[in-house]
Amino acid sequence: MVLLVMAAGSGSRYGKLKQFDDLGPNKEFLLEFSIYDAIENGFNHIVLITKKENKDFLYKYLRPRIPSKVKVDVIIQEVSNLPKNITAHPSRIKPWGTAHAVWCAKDVIKTDFAIINADDFYDKNAFKNAANFINSNTSKSTYGLITYQLKNTLSKYGTVSRGVCKEKDGHLTSIIEHLEIQRQGDKIIDHDSGNILQEEDFVSMNYWVCNETMFDYLEEYIIEMYPKLDNIEKDEIYLPFSAQTLLQDNVIEIKVIDSESKWFGVTYAEDKVAAVENLKEYTDNGDYPTPLWNQSN
């Protein structure tokens, strides 16, 4: 099983590259805890998507830490790497978004895989449930989405973007992106749409479970969406939107999988204090060793 970690973000709201911030008790990155949990649940190939300037650093940092039996690949999300001879606009510097990031891993992933963000903490049960789904799923057209309750995914320090999920009989029927969610008093509101959301709403934290068929779908989606970008310098092509399109077109079905886990992340600089405290508590409780890795591996 493969774990694909998206680590190409710029951290504009956080103020630095949050995926490489030392939040753990022994200065580990947040993504290391996800990798640790994945390996504990049978994942044996880690693929990281990052920017060109971070590739060598990330590989040299992680390879000695991660057990040698686990394969590690670090892939660059190049702005110029587009399908079917699409030429990137010369003014484009920013990466093309999460759908493109996943597509960039097409040459190294040939089997079932899970997708996560580098700057989110997903917790142990999420990886257990993802692995159980991969091991029991026999259909190439059935994907999975690990979900979390909205109330457990908010930041005290600003708005967040979340895909709010609706399901029927355990399968996703829609996922609607809300871009400016914030708690106000006893309500949770999306400032962008004006919608009032419920605390128990299940949301996507970009923890997808799919297989190699996804890459062909993403290629078609990128080709379709590229000419529709209004702002060629800033607009992105989002993974949740591509999944929603595949769902609406009855190309795939998506099983909703309750993470049965707590989540936290580092959207804003102020979130760091809580993240450090949470990781210390988990470690003090014996959920993780410290240091996290036995570097003799």
Backbone bond lengths (Angstrom), bond angles and torsions (degrees), N, CA, C in turn:
res aa  C-N    CA-C-N  psi(-1)  N-CA   C-N-CA  omega(-1)  CA-C   N-CA-C  phi
1 M - - - 1.471 - - 1.520 109.85 -
2 V 1.324 114.57 144.91 1.465 121.07 -175.57 1.523 110.05 -113.34
3 L 1.321 115.80 138.54 1.458 122.01 171.15 1.515 108.20 -110.92
4 L 1.333 116.67 121.20 1.454 123.06 177.68 1.526 108.48 -102.23
5 V 1.330 116.68 118.80 1.466 122.50 -176.87 1.526 108.86 -108.72
6 M 1.309 117.06 120.09 1.463 121.51 179.12 1.527 109.52 -87.58
7 A 1.331 115.94 110.99 1.468 121.54 -174.55 1.518 111.14 -132.15
8 A 1.339 115.84 41.23 1.471 119.79 -177.33 1.518 112.80 -109.55
9 G 1.340 117.62 5.97 1.456 120.48 -177.56 1.523 112.59 -67.52
10 S 1.327 114.70 163.24 1.466 121.00 -177.40 1.522 113.27 -99.48
11 G 1.347 117.37 -14.27 1.457 120.19 179.68 1.509 113.95 64.71
12 S 1.345 117.05 39.75 1.466 120.32 -173.87 1.522 112.31 -63.68
13 R 1.342 117.61 -37.88 1.467 119.90 179.52 1.526 111.77 -81.76
14 Y 1.338 115.83 -25.04 1.464 120.62 -178.35 1.518 111.90 -82.29
15 G 1.333 116.70 -27.39 1.455 120.71 176.94 1.510 114.69 97.06
16 K 1.344 117.58 -3.08 1.457 121.75 178.37 1.520 107.49 -164.46
17 L 1.328 118.09 -179.65 1.449 121.39 177.39 1.517 109.47 -75.87
18 K 1.329 116.26 91.64 1.459 121.33 -172.22 1.525 112.36 -65.22
19 Q 1.340 117.55 -26.07 1.456 119.31 -179.67 1.519 112.42 -68.54
20 F 1.345 116.84 -15.52 1.459 120.76 179.28 1.535 111.72 -117.53
21 D 1.325 116.48 25.89 1.460 120.87 177.14 1.528 108.63 -88.68
22 D 1.327 116.30 141.60 1.469 120.60 -175.29 1.525 110.16 -86.82
23 L 1.346 115.80 90.32 1.460 122.23 -174.82 1.521 113.28 -98.28
24 G 1.324 117.62 -21.45 1.452 120.89 -176.11 1.514 113.11 -76.17
25 P 1.334 117.75 164.53 1.468 121.97 -179.39 1.523 113.26 -58.02
26 N 1.326 117.05 -27.55 1.455 121.11 177.47 1.533 110.21 -113.73
27 K 1.361 114.48 33.49 1.471 123.29 177.33 1.527 113.39 66.12
28 E 1.337 116.67 28.57 1.460 120.00 176.62 1.533 110.17 -75.06
29 F 1.330 114.77 153.27 1.456 120.93 171.95 1.530 109.01 -76.12
30 L 1.315 116.77 156.01 1.460 120.68 178.42 1.523 110.83 -61.38
31 L 1.314 117.34 -37.73 1.459 120.51 -178.34 1.526 112.47 -63.63
32 E 1.322 117.19 -23.74 1.464 119.62 179.41 1.522 112.03 -65.43
33 F 1.331 116.56 -33.64 1.460 119.69 179.88 1.527 110.51 -69.58
34 S 1.325 117.13 -36.42 1.459 120.30 175.61 1.525 110.67 -65.75
35 I 1.331 116.29 -43.72 1.462 119.98 178.55 1.528 110.10 -61.96
36 Y 1.309 116.91 -41.90 1.470 121.20 178.76 1.526 110.42 -59.92
37 D 1.339 116.39 -47.79 1.464 120.36 -179.70 1.526 111.15 -63.49
38 A 1.322 116.83 -38.08 1.462 120.65 179.32 1.531 110.78 -63.34
39 I 1.322 116.66 -47.76 1.467 120.79 -179.80 1.525 110.59 -61.67
40 E 1.328 116.74 -40.12 1.465 120.80 178.18 1.529 111.82 -60.75
41 N 1.330 116.71 -22.98 1.464 120.85 -178.14 1.527 112.93 -108.79
42 G 1.335 116.48 20.43 1.455 120.51 168.83 1.507 117.16 99.18
43 F 1.337 118.93 1.09 1.462 120.08 175.23 1.533 108.54 -72.89
44 N 1.328 116.39 133.61 1.470 119.79 -174.24 1.527 113.58 -125.86
45 H 1.324 116.98 11.10 1.464 121.40 178.49 1.520 107.55 -146.04
46 I 1.315 116.95 119.70 1.454 122.86 -179.65 1.524 108.59 -109.85
47 V 1.323 116.31 124.76 1.467 122.38 177.75 1.520 107.60 -119.40
48 L 1.324 116.84 126.49 1.453 121.50 179.20 1.518 109.94 -115.24
49 I 1.322 116.14 133.96 1.463 122.64 176.09 1.523 107.89 -103.55
50 T 1.327 117.26 125.01 1.454 119.63 -177.91 1.531 109.76 -148.51
51 K 1.316 115.83 -178.49 1.460 121.17 176.95 1.526 109.75 -81.81
52 K 1.324 114.74 159.40 1.453 121.02 -177.01 1.516 112.52 -55.69
53 E 1.348 116.52 -42.03 1.461 120.37 -175.64 1.525 112.98 -70.34
54 N 1.338 117.47 -12.97 1.462 120.58 -178.53 1.524 113.40 -105.08
55 K 1.326 117.77 -5.92 1.462 120.21 -171.20 1.532 112.09 -61.26
56 D 1.320 118.17 -55.27 1.463 120.83 -175.89 1.527 111.20 -63.69
57 F 1.329 115.98 -41.63 1.455 119.58 179.08 1.522 111.04 -59.63
58 L 1.332 117.16 -46.96 1.451 120.73 -174.84 1.529 111.47 -66.09
59 Y 1.336 116.64 -40.90 1.460 119.20 179.66 1.529 110.86 -66.55
60 K 1.328 116.49 -46.05 1.467 120.12 -178.84 1.525 111.89 -65.82
61 Y 1.310 116.19 -29.30 1.471 119.81 178.56 1.530 111.12 -74.73
62 L 1.344 117.50 -45.23 1.460 120.89 -171.63 1.522 114.09 -85.33
63 R 1.338 117.48 -36.58 1.457 119.09 -172.49 1.537 113.57 -56.44
64 P 1.336 120.87 -43.63 1.463 119.04 178.84 1.521 113.50 -69.14
65 R 1.313 117.99 -21.05 1.456 121.85 -177.05 1.520 112.49 -85.97
66 I 1.317 116.45 -43.57 1.459 121.03 -176.66 1.530 109.83 -74.60
67 P 1.338 118.30 137.01 1.473 120.75 -179.49 1.522 112.18 -49.91
68 S 1.320 115.77 140.39 1.466 121.14 -173.50 1.526 112.78 -63.86
69 K 1.336 117.59 -22.55 1.469 120.57 179.06 1.528 111.87 -71.60
70 V 1.324 116.68 -13.84 1.460 121.52 -178.70 1.530 109.01 -97.07
71 K 1.314 116.71 125.59 1.465 121.78 178.69 1.525 110.20 -74.37
72 V 1.329 116.71 141.15 1.466 122.16 179.14 1.527 109.48 -128.80
73 D 1.329 116.31 126.33 1.463 122.35 172.82 1.516 108.71 -125.38
74 V 1.319 117.00 138.54 1.459 122.57 173.63 1.525 107.54 -117.86
75 I 1.328 116.18 119.96 1.458 123.20 -173.77 1.529 109.40 -112.72
76 I 1.316 116.06 142.64 1.467 120.76 179.07 1.527 110.25 -91.22
77 Q 1.324 115.99 134.25 1.463 120.71 169.94 1.526 107.23 -91.40
78 E 1.318 114.83 90.51 1.455 121.50 -178.48 1.525 109.82 -84.15
79 V 1.323 116.35 132.93 1.464 120.58 177.28 1.524 110.54 -60.89
80 S 1.305 116.81 -32.30 1.464 121.40 -177.48 1.525 113.21 -80.37
81 N 1.325 117.97 -10.62 1.462 122.12 -177.95 1.522 109.88 -85.68
82 L 1.324 115.73 95.04 1.455 121.97 -178.52 1.524 109.34 -131.07
83 P 1.328 118.07 154.59 1.468 120.38 -175.44 1.521 113.83 -77.45
84 K 1.320 114.23 159.23 1.463 123.21 170.70 1.532 113.41 50.27
85 N 1.305 114.85 42.50 1.468 120.37 174.65 1.531 115.14 61.48
86 I 1.338 115.91 25.18 1.462 118.84 171.13 1.523 107.81 -67.88
87 T 1.296 116.97 130.78 1.458 121.41 179.14 1.521 109.73 -96.38
88 A 1.324 115.85 123.34 1.463 119.92 -179.13 1.521 110.85 -64.25
89 H 1.304 115.42 141.63 1.464 119.81 177.94 1.530 108.89 -62.28
90 P 1.319 119.12 135.67 1.477 121.05 -174.72 1.526 114.77 -62.39
91 S 1.326 117.35 -20.74 1.465 119.49 -179.63 1.523 112.69 -89.34
92 R 1.326 117.32 -2.08 1.463 120.61 -177.91 1.521 110.77 -80.94
93 I 1.315 116.43 122.05 1.466 123.05 176.99 1.523 110.43 -116.07
94 K 1.315 116.68 -40.31 1.458 123.30 -177.77 1.523 110.60 -68.21
95 P 1.358 118.84 141.83 1.466 121.07 175.59 1.529 111.76 -56.59
96 W 1.326 116.29 158.69 1.465 121.67 -172.08 1.518 114.03 -81.76
97 G 1.329 119.29 -1.35 1.456 120.25 178.30 1.513 113.20 110.80
98 T 1.338 114.96 -179.52 1.463 121.09 -170.09 1.531 113.35 -71.26
99 A 1.329 118.27 -34.33 1.469 119.31 177.83 1.530 110.17 -63.56
100 H 1.310 115.79 -42.18 1.462 120.43 178.10 1.526 111.23 -67.79
101 A 1.337 116.93 -38.67 1.465 120.68 179.60 1.524 110.68 -58.23
102 V 1.326 116.80 -46.82 1.463 120.36 179.51 1.522 110.27 -64.51
103 W 1.318 117.80 -43.52 1.471 121.67 -179.46 1.525 111.30 -58.13
104 C 1.321 117.98 -32.59 1.468 121.94 -178.87 1.529 112.67 -63.83
105 A 1.327 117.40 -15.65 1.470 120.58 -178.89 1.522 112.71 -92.81
106 K 1.314 117.74 8.48 1.464 122.15 -172.33 1.522 113.70 -60.07
107 D 1.332 117.79 -29.09 1.460 119.61 -174.89 1.525 113.46 -83.37
108 V 1.328 117.66 -10.63 1.469 119.16 -177.20 1.526 112.99 -117.21
109 I 1.330 118.00 -6.79 1.467 121.14 179.72 1.522 108.82 -117.36
110 K 1.330 116.55 121.34 1.463 121.71 -177.03 1.527 111.74 -127.56
111 T 1.333 117.57 21.41 1.456 120.42 -174.59 1.529 108.95 -151.25
112 D 1.325 116.74 -165.41 1.463 121.27 176.85 1.517 109.91 -65.20
113 F 1.340 115.50 144.32 1.466 118.60 178.44 1.514 111.05 -153.77
114 A 1.323 114.22 156.44 1.462 122.25 174.93 1.521 108.47 -109.31
115 I 1.327 115.98 150.84 1.461 122.39 -177.93 1.520 108.78 -122.29
116 I 1.344 117.31 131.04 1.459 120.95 176.14 1.528 109.85 -138.46
117 N 1.330 115.42 166.01 1.460 122.53 170.80 1.524 109.77 -88.17
118 A 1.312 116.96 147.01 1.459 121.12 178.79 1.527 112.37 -72.36
119 D 1.338 117.38 -25.20 1.460 120.44 -172.65 1.524 113.05 -103.37
120 D 1.348 117.09 22.60 1.458 122.38 175.32 1.521 109.44 -120.72
121 F 1.335 115.92 147.23 1.460 121.99 172.41 1.522 106.74 -105.91
122 Y 1.317 116.81 118.93 1.465 121.30 -171.36 1.523 113.81 -100.38
123 D 1.314 118.40 -21.17 1.471 124.71 176.82 1.528 111.14 82.40
124 K 1.332 114.07 159.54 1.455 121.25 -168.47 1.519 114.38 -63.25
125 N 1.334 117.12 -45.80 1.460 119.72 -175.39 1.518 112.47 -61.63
126 A 1.317 116.97 -29.95 1.456 120.09 179.19 1.534 110.54 -60.49
127 F 1.320 116.65 -41.47 1.464 120.77 -179.82 1.533 110.82 -73.32
128 K 1.310 116.28 -35.66 1.469 119.81 175.78 1.520 110.05 -62.11
129 N 1.333 116.76 -45.91 1.456 120.21 -178.05 1.528 111.88 -69.14
130 A 1.335 116.83 -34.60 1.461 119.96 176.14 1.527 110.43 -65.18
131 A 1.320 116.87 -44.47 1.468 120.84 179.50 1.524 111.19 -63.40
132 N 1.336 117.15 -40.79 1.467 120.50 178.33 1.530 110.73 -61.91
133 F 1.328 116.11 -39.25 1.465 119.74 178.97 1.531 110.44 -65.04
134 I 1.330 116.91 -47.00 1.464 120.23 -179.56 1.528 110.66 -59.86
135 N 1.321 116.65 -43.06 1.466 120.73 -175.58 1.524 113.07 -72.27
136 S 1.335 117.39 -21.38 1.464 120.35 -177.32 1.531 113.03 -105.27
137 N 1.322 117.59 -15.68 1.461 120.76 -176.07 1.527 110.61 -81.11
138 T 1.320 116.54 129.58 1.463 120.95 -178.28 1.533 112.48 -113.23
139 S 1.315 117.73 -0.10 1.460 121.08 -175.45 1.527 111.06 -108.35
140 K 1.327 116.85 125.46 1.465 121.31 177.67 1.524 111.66 -68.07
141 S 1.321 118.30 -19.56 1.456 121.19 -179.01 1.529 112.96 -94.62
142 T 1.330 117.19 3.57 1.462 121.21 177.28 1.518 109.34 -108.49
143 Y 1.318 116.14 116.41 1.454 122.87 176.34 1.527 108.89 -105.13
144 G 1.311 115.60 173.79 1.456 120.17 178.16 1.519 111.14 -129.22
145 L 1.318 116.33 153.40 1.460 122.73 174.65 1.521 108.70 -132.67
146 I 1.330 116.20 117.99 1.457 121.49 175.77 1.529 108.30 -79.60
147 T 1.327 117.55 124.72 1.456 121.12 -173.17 1.526 112.40 -116.84
148 Y 1.335 114.65 159.08 1.462 123.34 -179.61 1.526 109.31 -134.89
149 Q 1.324 117.18 152.23 1.451 119.58 175.96 1.520 109.94 -72.48
150 L 1.326 116.43 136.50 1.463 122.19 -175.23 1.524 111.92 -53.84
151 K 1.308 117.74 -41.55 1.467 120.79 -175.52 1.522 112.58 -60.42
152 N 1.321 115.99 -22.40 1.467 120.63 -178.91 1.516 113.27 -94.67
153 T 1.340 117.42 9.59 1.467 119.68 -175.11 1.525 112.69 -127.56
154 L 1.325 117.94 14.55 1.458 121.05 -177.41 1.527 111.29 -91.25
155 S 1.315 115.98 160.64 1.462 121.94 174.09 1.522 108.89 -110.90
156 K 1.320 116.20 143.03 1.464 120.98 176.29 1.519 112.12 -75.61
157 Y 1.328 117.37 -11.57 1.461 120.71 -165.00 1.537 113.97 -112.89
158 G 1.325 117.43 6.07 1.453 119.29 178.40 1.516 111.24 164.65
159 T 1.316 115.89 -175.12 1.458 120.89 -178.84 1.527 111.36 -79.02
160 V 1.332 115.12 158.29 1.458 121.38 176.49 1.525 108.95 -133.00
161 S 1.313 115.75 158.20 1.460 122.10 176.16 1.526 109.09 -103.47
162 R 1.324 116.83 128.55 1.458 121.19 -179.10 1.526 110.08 -140.39
163 G 1.313 116.29 144.20 1.450 122.06 171.40 1.510 109.01 -92.72
164 V 1.333 117.33 113.44 1.461 122.38 -177.65 1.526 109.23 -86.82
165 C 1.322 115.96 127.04 1.461 121.65 -170.46 1.530 111.95 -102.18
166 K 1.326 115.29 141.85 1.464 122.85 169.19 1.519 107.28 -119.74
167 E 1.347 115.88 141.88 1.455 118.77 -177.49 1.523 111.28 -139.13
168 K 1.325 114.92 159.31 1.455 122.39 174.70 1.511 108.07 -140.94
169 D 1.322 115.17 125.79 1.469 121.14 179.93 1.523 112.02 54.78
170 G 1.336 114.96 37.10 1.456 119.69 175.68 1.501 115.36 82.57
171 H 1.341 117.36 4.54 1.457 120.39 -179.65 1.525 110.11 -120.37
172 L 1.315 115.21 142.35 1.458 121.86 -178.15 1.529 110.57 -65.84
173 T 1.339 116.09 131.06 1.461 120.17 174.57 1.522 111.59 -105.77
174 S 1.329 116.70 -28.71 1.464 119.75 176.51 1.516 109.56 -161.31
175 I 1.298 114.78 154.95 1.464 121.34 173.20 1.525 106.25 -139.14
176 I 1.320 115.83 115.95 1.457 121.67 -173.87 1.521 109.08 -112.38
177 E 1.317 116.17 119.79 1.459 121.52 -177.37 1.530 109.61 -75.66
178 H 1.313 115.36 127.45 1.465 122.89 173.69 1.524 106.72 -115.98
179 L 1.306 116.54 125.47 1.463 121.02 -163.97 1.522 114.99 -97.68
180 E 1.339 118.52 -16.77 1.470 120.02 -175.85 1.527 110.52 -139.11
181 I 1.330 115.72 63.98 1.470 121.43 -176.84 1.519 110.23 -86.43
182 Q 1.343 114.76 137.11 1.462 119.92 -179.57 1.527 109.14 -156.52
183 R 1.320 115.55 143.29 1.462 119.38 173.55 1.524 109.69 -78.64
184 Q 1.330 115.98 132.28 1.455 121.55 175.04 1.517 108.07 -131.27
185 G 1.335 116.06 105.15 1.458 120.26 -175.64 1.509 110.67 64.31
186 D 1.338 116.85 -122.72 1.460 120.72 -179.43 1.522 112.17 -98.32
187 K 1.339 117.05 12.97 1.450 121.22 -179.43 1.525 110.86 -121.05
188 I 1.334 114.34 156.52 1.455 121.20 171.58 1.520 107.02 -116.44
189 I 1.308 117.02 119.62 1.460 121.81 -173.92 1.521 110.87 -123.11
190 D 1.323 115.17 144.61 1.461 121.15 170.53 1.525 107.19 -99.14
191 H 1.332 116.11 110.10 1.461 120.43 -176.02 1.527 112.01 -65.05
192 D 1.324 117.05 -26.01 1.457 120.28 -177.81 1.527 111.53 -69.92
193 S 1.332 117.00 -44.67 1.464 121.44 -176.70 1.521 113.43 -101.31
194 G 1.343 116.10 -20.49 1.457 120.69 -174.02 1.511 113.17 84.46
195 N 1.331 118.71 0.44 1.455 122.36 -177.92 1.523 111.76 -70.34
196 I 1.338 115.58 140.54 1.459 121.71 170.56 1.520 107.64 -93.06
197 L 1.315 116.59 126.89 1.457 121.91 -176.83 1.520 110.47 -108.43
198 Q 1.323 116.31 159.56 1.457 122.15 -177.66 1.528 111.03 -99.94
199 E 1.333 116.35 144.97 1.461 120.76 -178.42 1.521 112.26 -57.42
200 E 1.342 116.77 -35.73 1.465 120.47 -175.39 1.521 112.94 -88.45
201 D 1.329 117.74 1.29 1.463 119.17 176.53 1.525 109.75 -56.63
202 F 1.324 115.77 134.77 1.458 119.12 174.82 1.521 109.79 -82.19
203 V 1.314 115.80 135.93 1.460 120.67 -178.55 1.521 110.09 -127.57
204 S 1.313 113.62 156.62 1.460 121.02 175.64 1.516 109.70 -89.12
205 M 1.321 116.14 133.46 1.462 122.07 172.50 1.528 110.04 -111.08
206 N 1.342 114.18 29.20 1.473 121.63 179.13 1.528 112.17 63.60
207 Y 1.340 115.93 33.88 1.468 120.76 174.53 1.531 106.59 -105.77
208 W 1.320 114.99 91.86 1.455 122.67 -177.30 1.523 110.23 -104.35
209 V 1.317 115.55 151.37 1.459 121.38 175.01 1.528 107.11 -127.46
210 C 1.313 116.44 118.84 1.465 119.70 -175.61 1.528 109.84 -146.52
211 N 1.314 115.77 -158.25 1.462 120.18 -179.70 1.521 108.68 -145.91
212 E 1.314 116.12 -176.60 1.465 121.07 -170.55 1.527 113.61 -63.74
213 T 1.341 118.37 -16.40 1.464 119.81 177.06 1.527 111.46 -64.06
214 M 1.319 116.77 -22.10 1.461 121.27 -178.19 1.525 112.39 -59.78
215 F 1.318 117.75 -31.94 1.467 120.39 -173.91 1.530 111.76 -67.19
216 D 1.331 117.26 -39.54 1.460 119.29 176.51 1.524 110.98 -65.33
217 Y 1.331 116.51 -40.81 1.468 120.33 178.64 1.527 110.73 -62.89
218 L 1.324 116.02 -42.68 1.459 119.59 -179.66 1.522 111.66 -65.98
219 E 1.315 116.82 -37.03 1.461 119.74 178.54 1.529 110.40 -61.33
220 E 1.319 116.59 -45.41 1.461 120.71 177.86 1.532 110.75 -62.66
221 Y 1.313 116.14 -39.41 1.467 120.47 -178.40 1.529 111.30 -67.02
222 I 1.319 116.38 -42.11 1.471 120.40 179.23 1.529 110.17 -63.76
223 I 1.321 116.54 -43.06 1.466 120.64 178.39 1.531 110.36 -60.24
224 E 1.325 115.59 -39.76 1.473 119.83 -179.95 1.523 112.00 -70.04
225 M 1.320 117.21 -40.48 1.461 120.96 -171.51 1.521 113.76 -84.70
226 Y 1.300 118.12 -27.71 1.463 120.48 -174.34 1.535 112.66 -53.74
227 P 1.322 119.45 -49.43 1.473 118.44 -178.99 1.526 113.43 -71.15
228 K 1.327 117.82 -9.43 1.460 121.15 -178.39 1.529 112.83 -94.76
229 L 1.329 117.59 -2.41 1.464 120.40 -179.54 1.530 109.44 -67.75
230 D 1.327 115.91 124.63 1.468 120.24 -178.83 1.523 111.72 -73.00
231 N 1.334 114.94 -43.70 1.466 120.47 -179.57 1.526 107.86 -112.82
232 I 1.304 116.74 99.76 1.461 121.48 -173.05 1.522 112.23 -67.20
233 E 1.334 117.81 -16.38 1.457 120.48 179.65 1.524 112.64 -87.57
234 K 1.358 118.21 -25.19 1.462 119.67 -171.16 1.528 115.01 -127.54
235 D 1.326 119.07 -30.58 1.462 120.71 -174.79 1.527 111.08 -62.29
236 E 1.346 115.49 146.13 1.456 121.05 -177.66 1.525 110.98 -119.68
237 I 1.313 115.80 162.89 1.462 123.28 177.33 1.533 106.57 -109.35
238 Y 1.334 115.64 111.55 1.462 121.09 -166.98 1.527 112.76 -93.90
239 L 1.319 115.57 139.69 1.461 122.16 177.49 1.532 112.18 -61.46
240 P 1.344 120.21 -46.31 1.475 118.88 179.36 1.525 113.23 -59.08
241 F 1.336 117.12 -36.70 1.459 119.68 179.37 1.529 110.92 -66.85
242 S 1.319 116.50 -37.67 1.464 119.56 178.62 1.524 110.50 -66.29
243 A 1.329 116.62 -40.35 1.465 120.44 178.22 1.524 111.03 -64.44
244 Q 1.329 116.17 -39.95 1.457 120.86 177.89 1.531 111.02 -61.92
245 T 1.316 117.01 -41.01 1.465 121.24 178.46 1.523 111.21 -63.42
246 L 1.326 116.95 -44.53 1.464 120.94 178.24 1.516 111.19 -62.66
247 L 1.322 116.08 -36.70 1.463 121.29 179.19 1.524 110.60 -67.31
248 Q 1.316 116.43 -46.72 1.466 121.07 -179.00 1.526 111.86 -64.12
249 D 1.329 115.94 -33.63 1.466 120.31 -179.60 1.532 112.77 -84.83
250 N 1.344 116.46 4.59 1.473 122.63 179.46 1.524 112.75 59.38
251 V 1.325 115.43 30.01 1.461 120.00 175.71 1.522 110.49 -79.01
252 I 1.317 115.65 -37.37 1.460 122.10 179.57 1.525 109.61 -134.78
253 E 1.326 115.91 165.66 1.450 122.69 164.03 1.523 107.69 -119.63
254 I 1.317 116.19 151.91 1.460 119.99 -175.34 1.527 108.42 -126.73
255 K 1.303 116.29 118.35 1.455 121.23 177.25 1.524 109.53 -80.95
256 V 1.324 116.15 131.19 1.458 121.53 177.39 1.529 107.94 -85.87
257 I 1.319 115.68 121.77 1.461 121.77 -175.84 1.524 108.72 -117.45
258 D 1.311 116.63 112.84 1.466 120.75 178.33 1.526 108.53 -64.57
259 S 1.322 115.77 126.66 1.464 119.96 -178.92 1.518 111.87 -65.87
260 E 1.336 116.12 -27.59 1.466 121.57 -173.59 1.531 109.73 51.92
261 S 1.309 114.59 36.99 1.465 120.42 -173.43 1.518 111.04 -140.78
262 K 1.313 114.24 163.14 1.454 121.71 170.80 1.527 108.53 -91.82
263 W 1.313 115.60 152.44 1.456 121.75 179.48 1.526 109.10 -127.38
264 F 1.312 116.14 147.29 1.460 119.67 163.04 1.522 108.18 -151.49
265 G 1.329 115.36 159.94 1.449 120.09 -178.06 1.509 110.97 -150.14
266 V 1.320 115.74 -176.86 1.470 120.63 -177.14 1.527 109.04 -130.26
267 T 1.320 114.62 74.98 1.463 120.10 177.06 1.521 110.40 -74.88
268 Y 1.326 116.28 -44.22 1.462 122.46 -177.41 1.526 110.04 -115.37
269 A 1.336 115.52 157.84 1.465 119.98 -178.84 1.522 111.60 -57.01
270 E 1.336 116.04 -34.43 1.474 119.67 -178.46 1.525 112.49 -68.12
271 D 1.346 116.42 -21.21 1.467 119.96 178.70 1.522 112.04 -67.80
272 K 1.320 117.50 -17.17 1.463 120.94 -175.30 1.520 111.96 -61.41
273 V 1.325 117.74 -40.88 1.462 121.12 -177.21 1.526 110.21 -58.95
274 A 1.340 116.40 -47.20 1.460 120.21 -179.87 1.526 111.02 -65.30
275 A 1.331 117.05 -38.87 1.460 120.04 179.93 1.528 111.34 -63.30
276 V 1.319 116.24 -44.25 1.466 120.61 178.32 1.524 110.43 -61.11
277 E 1.323 116.89 -43.64 1.465 121.09 179.85 1.523 111.32 -64.36
278 N 1.336 116.93 -41.77 1.465 120.43 -179.88 1.519 111.68 -64.00
279 L 1.323 117.03 -44.66 1.469 119.94 -179.41 1.524 111.14 -66.19
280 K 1.318 116.89 -36.53 1.468 119.91 176.90 1.527 110.32 -64.89
281 E 1.329 116.29 -41.19 1.475 119.68 179.65 1.520 111.39 -64.17
282 Y 1.336 116.39 -44.32 1.461 119.85 177.66 1.534 110.57 -59.47
283 T 1.329 115.79 -43.22 1.461 119.96 -178.91 1.521 111.32 -68.03
284 D 1.320 116.56 -43.66 1.469 120.42 178.34 1.530 111.50 -61.41
285 N 1.328 116.40 -31.47 1.466 120.61 179.53 1.529 113.00 -80.87
286 G 1.331 116.45 -3.34 1.459 120.54 177.87 1.518 115.58 88.49
287 D 1.335 116.92 9.02 1.461 119.52 178.53 1.524 111.69 -71.04
288 Y 1.328 116.53 -28.28 1.458 122.12 178.64 1.523 109.43 -136.23
289 P 1.336 117.10 144.08 1.461 119.66 173.34 1.525 110.07 -75.98
290 T 1.307 116.66 163.09 1.462 119.94 171.86 1.527 108.69 -137.91
291 P 1.340 118.08 124.80 1.457 125.37 -0.98 1.541 111.08 -63.49
292 L 1.318 115.44 159.83 1.473 120.15 -173.47 1.510 112.60 -63.65
293 W 1.333 116.60 -36.33 1.453 120.85 -174.06 1.526 111.31 -112.96
294 N 1.306 115.11 144.90 1.457 121.69 167.96 1.512 107.04 -88.74
295 Q 1.315 117.85 104.33 1.463 121.03 -170.37 1.526 112.92 -76.03
296 S 1.309 117.88 6.67 1.474 120.00 171.85 1.523 110.69 -85.77
297 N 1.354 115.83 -4.75 1.467 119.86 -179.20 1.525 111.27 -65.14
